[in-house]
Amino acid sequence: MKRRTAPTYRIVRFFRDPEKINRVMKRGLTLAEAQAHCRDPKTSSREGDWRTWFFDGYEEEPRRK
């Protein structure tokens, strides 16, 4: 019987500028770690030119077979 493991999450940086590509910042986090990262004020920016604005979000990583 295959053992089911807890899901892991990755942090994705999303940019307001549609010309910029979103990128994965961290991988292999627990849900609590991902949520704590995203609550940190340093993980978003609305200063300066709007094209440099970003925020970090999280998503569940695909499970490997």
N, C-alpha and C positions, 0 to 999 in steps of 0.2 A: 504494500500500500504506500502510495506516494504521500509524503508529508507536506502539508500546505504551510508556506511561510508567510509572515506578515508582509503586507505591501510596503514598498519603499517609494519615496517621493523625490522629485527633482525640482530645483529652483530654476525658473525661467525668467529672464529679464525681458520685459516688454517695453518697446519704445513708442512714443507718440508719433514720431516721424514715420510715415509709411515706407519711406525709402530704406530705413534701417531694419535689419533682420533680427528677430528675437533670438536670444542665445541661452543655452543652458549654462548656469553658473555653478551649480553643485548637484551631485547625484548621491543616491543611496541613503537618504535621510529618513528618519521616522516621521510620522505625521506631526508629533509634538515639536520636533526640531524644525521642520518646514514652517509650521505656523509661527514659531518663535522668531525665525529669520524674517518672515514677512511683516511681523509687528514692529521690527526695528525701524525707527524713522530714517536711518541711513540707507534703507533699501528702496527709497523712492526720491525723486527729485522734481521740483517744479520751479527751479531757479534758472535765470538766464533765458536764453532763446528756447522757444517751445520745442524746437527740433531735438534738443538734448534731454527733454523730460523722459523719465522712465519710471517703472515700478517693477518690483519683483513679485511674482506669483508662484504658486506651486501646482504640480500635477502628479498624479500617480504614474510611476514608471511602468511600462509594459512588462508583463511577467515573461520570463524566459521559459522555454519548453525543455 
